[in-house]
Amino acid sequence: MLMATQPFYFFFPRLGELSLFSQNISKIILDAIHVGHNITALSNTTYGNKTNHGKVLEACDGDAVADVVFIVDEGASKTQLQKIQAFLENLVSSLDVKEKCIKVGLVAYTTEPQVIFLLRMETSKTHVLQNIQSLSPKAGKANTGSAITFTRKKVFTESAGSRKAQGVEQIAILITHRSSEDSVNDAATVLRRAGVTVFAIGIEQANATQLTQIASHPPQQYITNLKTFSHLPHQALIFHKKIVNQIQQKLYVDPKRTELLKRGCVDTEEADIYFLIDGSSSLDYFDFVDLKLFLKEVVKLFTTGPNKVRFGVVQYSQISELEFGLEEYVKTSDILKAIDNIRQIGGSPHTGAALTFIQPLLKRTQDQHSRRVPFHLIVLTDRNSEDHVKEPAKKLRNEMVNIYAIGLRQANESQIYEITESKDRVYFVNDFASLKHIKNEVVRDICAVDACKEKKVDVLFLVDSSGSTGPKNFEKAKTFMRELVNKSDIGLDQVHVGLIQFSGRNKEEFRFNQYSAKSDIMAAIGRLSLLGQSTLTGEALKFVSDYFKPVKGGRPYVKKILVLITDGEAQDEVAIPAEALRMKNVIIYSVGTFNANKTQLIEISGKPEMVFYVENFDILKHLQSEILFGICSPYDGGRIERLDIVFVIDGSGSIDLKEYNIMKDFMITLVKKSDVSHDRVQFGAVKYSAEPETLFYLNDYSTKTAIIKAIQNDKPIGDTTYTAKALRHSEGLFTEVHGSRKHRGVPQVLIVITDGDSHDAAELAEVSRRLRAQSVIIYAIGIERAKPDELLTMAGAEDKYFYVNTFEGLKSLYPKISDNICSVSKPECGIPADLVFLIDGSNSISDSDFTKMKNFLQDVVHPFNTAQNVQVGIAQYSDRYREEFSLDVFPDKSELETQIGRIRQMEGLQTYIGAALEKVKHYFTPEGGSRINEKIEQILLVITDGRSHDKVVKAAEDLRKKGVDIYAIGVGKIDHLQLSQIAGSSDRKYTVDNFSELKVIKKRLVDDICEEEDQTTCFMDIVVGIDVSSQRQGDRVFHGQSQLETYLPKIISALTSFRSVSCNAGSQSQTSVALQVKNTDPPVTSKFHIDSDKILNSLVGTTIKNASHLDANFLDSLWQTFQIKSANRRKVLLVFSDGMDDNIEVLEYKSEELKKRGLDALITVVLEGASDFNNLQYIEFGKGFEYKTQLHIGMRNIDSRLFKYVVYNLLKSMSIRSAAVILFSRRTLLNEHVAVCFANASVKREKLEIKEDMGG
């Protein structure tokens, strides 16, 4: 007897529904086939239940680990609810529901919401299915907003079973058929801000606007509209794919694409970018926090610097304020600090006036550059502007400003388009929490300007033309291809396009060399007609192989891109022909709809991030910019990162102009692959024949553009070839006066290119040896008539000389030489750190792979200064743990690298990462050699090639709580969620397919470790007031106060230098200071600054307008400087005074009032010539047990004393939390612990953590 199971059985309460079923029977059968195939395929994409020597490791289908909560409107008829139940049952049946994989919760609502079951309640699929049956129709209102809030508070919590803290994806699926009778916008925003991805299914009378407010961004991906309930059960397979897709995107696809975007943005060599941000009153506190987070995330994707990308911010409402200009902060870390310091100004938006405000800033920028540098303006607004925007925006565009406009919430759509006058530079999101979803899109559009410039690429479309595609979808695929072509730089020496159709047969439409005009290619695509038949993708992949060869129009030595577009599952083998293409350096992007098999698409592209898997062809148009950027800036290995490179090129008469240009192109290609600047890669060049001639020195140019221009302008000399003389001449370029950084440990490289034998060959050996003795690495490249023995003499080693028969062959050498030079290139890392490697030694790693891992460790260690500020330790693990050597054993780098090479693999049967993390904690204690008490950065780098047999979450989290930054590298088929749990952040997770690829991530890893990270979590605002009642009109600010003039700069500098102080383990602090001096002419701005110079400069040129008085009004005016601008920050008043000018009781009352209103400290400093100051201590608070000490401006170390008081207040909130815990669980110890916490202003992080542990 055969019994149908979910999702293959159907129930129809009404006979009329059977006819609808019959109309869709062919699609339903196809879906049923796909369920079988895809569930099998999903199992195959994970690594099954991985067995490791007898012990089975439970794996989840398709890496599918998530907490999924359904929110269902029960205000439906019995028949309608049965459709909902059928959908839920079908979907749950297809998911891998169990405790460690998919967990499910269910909330039902009408007027009031109720929990049907929580995430922690049902881990058995059978029980979940049974509980779904308990849904029943209920009368009542549709209070959807209330249900969303209820779900966030009662279901998506750790106590209810949520695994968010473990990095598990949180998903809500809301199903409704009517308009909500309460507001949904705020409730949904808070839910999404809490990290929940929201899908919204609207049926029949559902409100489309409300669905948009509820769902995550972009709406086309997260909103499903259905005309009738009858369509809902058939959505189960689609939602299965949506859920798995979402999980995989978050786990590893999105982080990889962001990494590729950042790599591609390196080509944005010079640019000036201003943010123009709406600070009007319509934004609440959390909106503004989200806005600033967006700015910071955008900045992090660029390489910043004075000759790189510069950032500035202008905030506007009815006024416009320059927060900071382009020239103020050049380091990424400083820009991030400046963004954190921005305060919302409030008011109504006047976007037109703000655009006008930008114009003089643009003029100032243009004056700073000797040539035109791209200027980008990113405008963010959430309301209709109260003035006109069209004309001021037009003026900026006429000045070649690239404007990008982001409209939020109630932004006026027509105004947004008036600002940009281009739909390609307009972005809309429903709320500020969704800005993070368009970050990559905005950055990609900016970076594409340089990434796609002068790119030589052969792009071949391979489009599915089988019968399953259908005429409508085929037209959408054609539109997609036309748009890609339209946005590409088509030309004889730029992008070439070819196209092949396939189904059961293959059809060549046009080759790469057939059309060179964009209009001709688009017309040819428009003429395509559907072939029909079956889907033989594997055969098509074999067919296209020859099209990248010259015989069929392909160009040698250019990037080769294949874009596969399909909507069906391949009916033949795809992995082998796809791998054959990739081995020929063809980069494959696979674009498939949900009807395609995702596993096959990954097999074709080779990497999940190269696959675009979407619900239907309508979404293709939203992929254009991402795929186009990939075409412009595809995978190309590493970049040259820190070198001094001198070209020595043969310009003799044997080389004609065409050959000389090929040589120049070779040099330019190397320049383009380098991070050019005076602190990264520098280039110099010498050309020679009978006599050498310097083209430019290492310190002449600091940008790619300038170097490339100098190379392009060069011409050959003619005459004979004297290579040794040229090498002698080049020695002068490797000197400090001409830019060499050899004294700073930067590798020195010389690349000599020649086409003939040297007339002074006898002298080559001596000059080459001398150069190599000076640590100059010589690469010798010979063409045609060059003699290999002379090349070897110069290079000194066989792996450093290269020979090709023709100048055209020089192009084929580029990848080999580039990789060789990349291996020499070493990043600089000056941070002090304790660095511990925890490496996998299990027997799943072969001997050769273990050696590759050790080589990788040596490469990672090399940039660090182990002799002075970096200690390195290594431990190994498998089913046991072994300490290889501790942190303070090998300060000598060569000895350290030798010791790494001697490590023997321990070969364990299983992998216990959790246990190893527990044991490696010892390294991060003073007894283990750690300098953690000296505030030295603590770093752990974990390398694994598989899943752990034990839990890793708690051990990893414990290390992070102690201030250890964990970086995790997964090799091969690994558990992505587990790797994320170890690292704690996708930014610190790295994956490679095999141990040979470890070298690819070395630069990114070292850069990430060395980069000063934005970990600021503690903020304090300090308002400084100056009260000198003896001053008169016209006096200088410091009249009669010479000590204040002397010590104020030191005090302000001390107060703005708080980054080393930490209120939480692993975090940093930031203080902002505002001067509130209202009695000057001109008035001193009370704006908060993080830069001491800015604060002090505001006093320059000011004079006293009238005397000030320390009274209640004076304290009130200081307090008003904080207000909303200091929300969620600690607040301190620092008053420099020559004595009280009000009744002591009045001032005491005012002090107590300010304390109740949220002031954390009021500290006074007595000035010269003071009177009536003995009672100042009675209005003070926030000084701990030193409250009786009255500070005087002439005191020794007055700046460090104030610093100590401010540190005390910064740490006080942490101390209070500790003391509060003790109060409830250790009453007998209360007084002792409170005394310790409050008496010591520099209380240690470790002691506080011990107290918290004692408190339970």
Summary of the structure (lengths in Angstrom):
residues: 1256
radius of gyration: 33.5
end to end distance: 58.9
largest distance: 104.8
contacts: 4373
relative contact order: 0.05
helix: 44%
strand: 21%
